[in-house]
Amino acid sequence: MMKKERIIKHLDDSLEKQVPDIWNKLEDKLHKTQELESWELSGTQSNISSLNKKRTLYKRFSIAVAICLIVFSTIIFTPALAAIQEVYDKIFSSDHIDDSGVRTALNEGHGQVLDQTYYDEKNDITVNFESVMMDDKETKLLLTYQSEETNLENYYLDLFEGKSSIQLVRGNERTKLDNVGWGSRYYDRKENKVAEALSFESLKEYEGQDLRLEIENLTIYEGQKTGKVEAVWPLEFKLDNSGVSDREIIELNKDFTFENITYTIRQVEFSALETRVVVTGSDTKILTDENGVTYKVMSKLEHQFLNARKIDKEFGYIVDDEKSGVFLKSAGEKVVPIFSKGEIQGEDDEYIMVFAPVKDRQNCMLEIGDDIDIPLTE
């Protein structure tokens, strides 16, 4: 046993000298892999038994050797960071999460591993904070929660219109963070486990700082009734650059006509989490009636954007391939809308359409219905 420990330490030291920038990520990957293996075996987040610890040591040695091979081949053939991805709960990269931006970001290796567990004793809920990722306009917090005794089927972390909220705590100051869209949720009935991809305002300005977040209250939806479960789930972490990505904004001011309405594409915004197309038109503005009451109607472009949306009981908001809509095309591939961000607000006269991240920002096209193609380039 001691011999294997010395070998592992030697591998640690050797790799740290050769690739210091990526060794911490490899360690995170190793620890996360061990936790997932333990979770799959036990179905809970309980502590590893002494027997499992012994088995884990052998696994660590095997994984460390495999990682060495990956690192050395990476150094030779590709940039090291580009080839190394963190290990996440598989559910977040599956179609059960109806946010293609989250799935794409995970597959591209974006996000800061949190790997923290909190037990809500009052409600018998074990919470596992998986990872966090953000750009200039949004934070995505990925977490799961599971229970042995409490049925979680109707338990939601609804920041949009539910009883739930998320607070940023800095000293004695508490700030409620605004939601971005609706977020994404999946309930696994067999495991009585919920996966949530929460969407709220960006925390990018705090890069390099210690943060404390507190999720307050769960929302219960049962039929037409809405209830609340009191809870406080704390999370503390230092935001590092692995959880932060940049946003590229291109000013376009391109006009097009759809159903006799002239629209202007003001700008397109590219990030690792999404692509936003910001438009304005005569039917995207806030209107005022004869009594001075302001209101807004759904524009013809928004009707077209939502025409291809359908709700699936298992996979949430998805694209109906039999209907026309509004899509992007990049690098020869169709880029689908992120319908769970349908409530993102811009300026009073703007309508914002949100799509998955694109592979080629220099070769990107907006496709409206079957007849309108607009290059999203300057």
LINWO-V805429 format. One line per field, one symbol per residue. phi: phi as a letter, one per 40 degrees, with the letter a starting at -180 (. if undefined). A space follows every 10 residues. Layout:
# LINWO-V805429
phi = ???
This chain:
# LINWO-V805429
phi = .ccccccccc cdccccccbc cbcccccdcc cccccccccc ccgbbccccc cccccccccd cccccccdcc ccccccbadd cccbbccbdd ccbbccccbc ccccccccgc hbcbfbbbbc cdbfbcbbcc abaabcbabb bbabaaacbc ccdbcbbccc acccabbcbb gccbbccccb gbgbaabccc cfbbbbbcba dcbdccdgbc bbbbcbgbbb bbgccbbbbc abbcabaccb cccbbcbbbb cbfbcabbfg bcbbccabbb acbabbbbbb acbbccbbcc cgccabbccc ccdcccccca bbdcbgcbcc ccbcabbbba fgbcbccbcc bcbcbbcdbb bbbbbcdbcb ccbbbcbbgb bbbbccbc
